[in-house]
Amino acid sequence: MPEPLPSLIEPAPRPLAGPLRFIRYGFMPNRLRYCGSDDNSTLFGYGLEGVVDGGLPLLLRRFTGALPYLQLIARANRIPDPFDARVVEAYWLGNELLETVEVRQLYDALLERFGKQLQGRTRELVLGKAPAGARPHHSFHVLDVHSRVGELEHSLATLDNCRVSWGRVTRQEGGELVVERQPLLLRDGKLALGEARMERVLRQVGGRGFVDDAQPGDWVSLHWGWACEVLSERERANLERYTHYHLAIANQTV
């Protein structure tokens, strides 16, 4: 299996609350009706206003694709709240919490969730990713789980949009950013990241968004063509290393 790569650690956590950070990544797939409940405008409002109250966790728990991974990461690290900021970061971007999750814990979680849904070879492939070294990171879910059990069409474009990627800002143009981003492609029958190319991504809906302070040269995270947040170098590096790590695991059974 791929050699585990420890995540980079910075001395102080980001001040953004975990539920608010989750919204930044869950907003666009929810808007596209791929996950979560029909509360997109409410979620967007929470994210824009920076409000966390008793109603928000109830909305976030309807993201049934991500929630079991958050719960697993939290449980393995003895963190009571699955929407703790450290847990949310671990799932979407990657950090040291992922390395605490044991192979058996991930295997059992996958078995409980998909054991009855999957059959035969597909079941063996998904469950086998735990002993192959997979971590409960969003890139693993996209490349090795969602691609086999998701309701969306399984295509390279879908995988590329669904994974959280990173892009370097070159300029703002109205409600969009022009970024340099590496696309997902097939190279000699294997998944790989191509050379960076210019792409347009949304930064605002209705004149509002989460990366209004993004400047040329900044790195931003991207999900379904939406700019989620400005990344620190540590965050970008962690996202890149866990993406490459899970690409290698996915390529074992492509």
C-alpha positions as CSV (number, residue, x, y, z in Angstrom):
1,M,0.0,0.0,0.0
2,P,1.1,3.6,-0.4
3,E,3.5,4.9,2.2
4,P,1.5,6.9,4.8
5,L,2.4,10.5,4.8
6,P,2.1,12.5,8.0
7,S,0.1,15.7,7.7
8,L,1.7,19.1,8.3
9,I,0.8,20.7,11.6
10,E,0.7,24.4,12.4
11,P,0.7,25.7,16.0
12,A,-2.7,27.3,16.2
13,P,-6.1,26.1,14.9
14,R,-8.2,28.3,12.6
15,P,-10.8,30.4,14.3
16,L,-13.6,29.3,12.0
17,A,-16.1,27.1,13.8
18,G,-16.4,23.5,12.5
19,P,-20.1,23.7,11.4
20,L,-19.4,27.0,9.5
21,R,-16.4,25.4,7.8
22,F,-18.5,22.4,6.8
23,I,-21.0,24.7,5.1
24,R,-18.3,26.1,2.9
25,Y,-17.8,22.6,1.4
26,G,-21.3,21.3,1.6
27,F,-23.0,24.4,0.1
28,M,-22.5,23.7,-3.6
29,P,-23.3,20.0,-3.7
30,N,-26.4,20.8,-1.6
31,R,-27.4,23.6,-4.0
32,L,-27.1,21.1,-6.8
33,R,-29.2,18.7,-4.8
34,Y,-26.6,16.0,-4.5
35,C,-26.5,15.8,-0.7
36,G,-28.1,17.3,2.4
37,S,-31.7,18.5,2.7
38,D,-33.6,21.2,0.9
39,D,-32.3,24.0,3.1
40,N,-29.7,25.6,0.8
41,S,-30.6,29.2,1.4
42,T,-30.7,28.6,5.2
43,L,-27.3,26.9,5.1
44,F,-25.8,29.7,3.0
45,G,-27.2,32.3,5.4
46,Y,-25.6,30.5,8.4
47,G,-22.3,30.5,6.5
48,L,-22.4,34.1,5.4
49,E,-23.4,35.5,8.8
50,G,-21.1,33.2,10.8
51,V,-23.9,32.1,13.1
52,V,-23.8,28.8,15.0
53,D,-27.0,27.9,17.0
54,G,-28.9,24.8,18.0
55,G,-30.6,24.5,14.6
56,L,-27.4,24.3,12.5
57,P,-26.2,20.8,13.6
58,L,-29.6,19.4,12.8
59,L,-29.3,20.6,9.2
60,L,-25.7,19.4,8.9
61,R,-26.6,15.9,10.1
62,R,-28.7,15.5,7.0
63,F,-25.5,15.3,5.0
64,T,-25.6,11.5,5.3
65,G,-22.6,11.0,2.9
66,A,-20.1,12.9,5.1
67,L,-21.6,12.4,8.6
68,P,-20.4,8.7,9.1
69,Y,-16.8,9.7,8.3
70,L,-17.0,12.7,10.7
71,Q,-18.4,10.4,13.4
72,L,-15.6,7.9,12.8
73,I,-12.8,10.4,13.0
74,A,-14.3,12.0,16.1
75,R,-14.8,8.6,17.8
76,A,-11.2,7.5,17.0
77,N,-9.8,10.7,18.5
78,R,-12.1,10.8,21.5
79,I,-13.7,14.1,20.3
80,P,-17.4,14.3,21.4
81,D,-18.5,16.6,18.5
82,P,-18.3,15.2,14.9
83,F,-18.5,18.8,13.7
84,D,-15.5,19.9,15.8
85,A,-13.3,22.1,13.7
86,R,-10.4,19.6,13.7
87,V,-12.7,16.8,12.6
88,V,-14.2,18.9,9.8
89,E,-10.8,19.9,8.6
90,A,-9.6,16.2,8.7
91,Y,-12.4,15.0,6.5
92,W,-12.4,17.8,3.8
93,L,-8.7,18.7,3.7
94,G,-6.8,16.2,5.9
95,N,-4.8,16.5,9.1
96,E,-3.2,14.3,11.8
97,L,-6.5,13.1,13.1
98,L,-6.8,10.7,10.1
99,E,-3.7,8.8,11.2
100,T,-5.4,7.9,14.5
101,V,-8.2,5.9,12.8
102,E,-7.3,2.2,12.9
103,V,-7.7,-0.1,10.0
104,R,-10.3,-2.2,11.8
105,Q,-12.3,0.9,12.7
106,L,-12.6,2.0,9.1
107,Y,-13.3,-1.5,7.9
108,D,-16.1,-2.0,10.4
109,A,-17.5,1.4,9.6
110,L,-17.6,0.6,5.8
111,L,-19.0,-2.9,6.6
112,E,-21.8,-1.4,8.7
113,R,-22.7,1.2,6.1
114,F,-22.3,-0.7,2.8
115,G,-22.1,-4.3,3.7
116,K,-25.7,-5.1,2.8
117,Q,-25.8,-2.6,-0.1
118,L,-22.9,-4.0,-2.0
119,Q,-22.4,-7.5,-3.4
120,G,-19.7,-9.7,-4.7
121,R,-16.6,-8.1,-6.2
122,T,-17.7,-4.5,-5.5
123,R,-18.2,-5.3,-1.8
124,E,-14.7,-6.8,-1.6
125,L,-13.1,-3.9,-3.4
126,V,-14.7,-1.2,-1.1
127,L,-14.0,-3.1,2.1
128,G,-10.5,-4.0,1.0
129,K,-9.5,-0.4,0.9
130,A,-9.2,-0.2,4.7
131,P,-6.4,-2.8,4.9
132,A,-4.9,-1.2,1.8
133,G,-4.3,1.9,3.8
134,A,-7.2,4.2,3.1
135,R,-8.1,7.0,5.5
136,P,-11.6,8.5,6.1
137,H,-10.8,11.5,3.9
138,H,-13.2,13.0,1.3
139,S,-10.8,11.9,-1.5
140,F,-11.2,8.3,-0.5
141,H,-14.9,8.5,-0.5
142,V,-15.0,10.1,-4.0
143,L,-12.4,7.9,-5.6
144,D,-13.2,4.5,-4.1
145,V,-16.6,4.6,-2.5
146,H,-18.8,7.1,-4.2
147,S,-17.6,5.9,-7.6
148,R,-19.1,2.5,-6.8
149,V,-22.1,3.2,-4.7
150,G,-23.1,6.8,-5.5
151,E,-26.3,7.8,-7.3
152,L,-24.5,10.2,-9.7
153,E,-23.2,9.1,-13.0
154,H,-19.8,7.6,-12.6
155,S,-17.6,9.6,-15.0
156,L,-14.2,11.3,-14.8
157,A,-15.9,14.7,-14.9
158,T,-18.0,13.7,-11.9
159,L,-15.1,12.5,-9.9
160,D,-13.1,15.7,-10.8
161,N,-16.0,17.9,-9.7
162,C,-16.8,15.9,-6.5
163,R,-13.3,15.8,-5.1
164,V,-12.1,18.8,-3.2
165,S,-9.3,20.3,-5.2
166,W,-7.0,23.4,-4.9
167,G,-6.3,26.2,-7.3
168,R,-4.1,29.3,-7.4
169,V,-6.0,32.5,-7.9
170,T,-4.9,34.6,-10.9
171,R,-7.7,37.2,-10.9
172,Q,-11.3,38.0,-9.9
173,E,-13.9,38.6,-12.6
174,G,-17.2,39.6,-11.2
175,G,-18.7,36.6,-9.3
176,E,-16.0,34.3,-10.6
177,L,-12.4,33.5,-10.0
178,V,-9.9,32.5,-12.6
179,V,-7.6,29.9,-11.1
180,E,-4.8,27.6,-12.1
181,R,-6.0,24.1,-11.3
182,Q,-4.8,20.5,-12.0
183,P,-7.6,18.4,-13.6
184,L,-8.2,14.8,-12.9
185,L,-7.5,12.6,-15.9
186,L,-6.7,9.1,-17.1
187,R,-3.1,8.5,-18.0
188,D,-2.2,5.0,-19.2
189,G,-5.4,3.7,-17.7
190,K,-4.6,5.2,-14.2
191,L,-6.1,8.2,-12.4
192,A,-3.7,11.1,-12.2
193,L,-3.6,14.9,-11.9
194,G,-2.7,16.7,-15.1
195,E,-0.8,19.9,-15.7
196,A,-2.4,23.0,-14.2
197,R,-4.7,24.9,-16.5
198,M,-6.8,28.1,-16.3
199,E,-10.4,27.5,-15.1
200,R,-13.3,29.7,-14.1
201,V,-15.0,28.9,-10.8
202,L,-17.8,30.5,-8.9
203,R,-16.9,32.7,-5.9
204,Q,-20.3,34.3,-5.3
205,V,-24.0,33.5,-5.5
206,G,-26.2,36.5,-5.5
207,G,-23.2,38.7,-5.0
208,R,-22.0,36.9,-1.8
209,G,-19.5,34.1,-1.1
210,F,-16.8,32.9,1.2
211,V,-13.6,34.0,-0.5
212,D,-14.2,37.7,-1.1
213,D,-10.7,38.3,0.3
214,A,-9.0,36.0,-2.1
215,Q,-6.1,37.7,-3.9
216,P,-3.9,36.7,-6.9
217,G,-1.4,34.2,-5.7
218,D,-3.7,32.8,-3.0
219,W,-4.7,29.1,-2.9
220,V,-8.4,28.3,-2.7
221,S,-10.2,25.0,-2.2
222,L,-12.7,24.1,-4.8
223,H,-15.8,21.8,-4.7
224,W,-18.2,21.4,-7.6
225,G,-16.9,24.5,-9.3
226,W,-17.3,26.6,-6.1
227,A,-14.5,28.4,-4.2
228,C,-14.9,27.2,-0.6
229,E,-12.1,29.1,1.3
230,V,-8.7,30.5,1.1
231,L,-6.1,27.9,2.2
232,S,-3.0,28.2,4.2
233,E,0.1,26.5,2.9
234,R,-0.3,23.8,5.5
235,E,-3.9,23.1,4.5
236,R,-3.1,23.1,0.8
237,A,-0.2,20.7,1.3
238,N,-2.3,18.4,3.4
239,L,-5.1,18.3,0.8
240,E,-2.6,17.6,-2.0
241,R,-0.8,14.8,-0.1
242,Y,-4.0,13.0,0.9
243,T,-5.4,13.4,-2.6
244,H,-2.2,11.8,-4.1
245,Y,-2.3,9.1,-1.4
246,H,-5.8,8.1,-2.3
247,L,-5.2,8.3,-6.0
248,A,-2.5,5.6,-5.5
249,I,-4.9,3.5,-3.5
250,A,-7.7,3.9,-6.1
251,N,-5.3,3.0,-8.9
252,Q,-4.7,-0.4,-7.3
253,T,-8.2,-1.5,-8.5
254,V,-8.9,0.9,-11.4
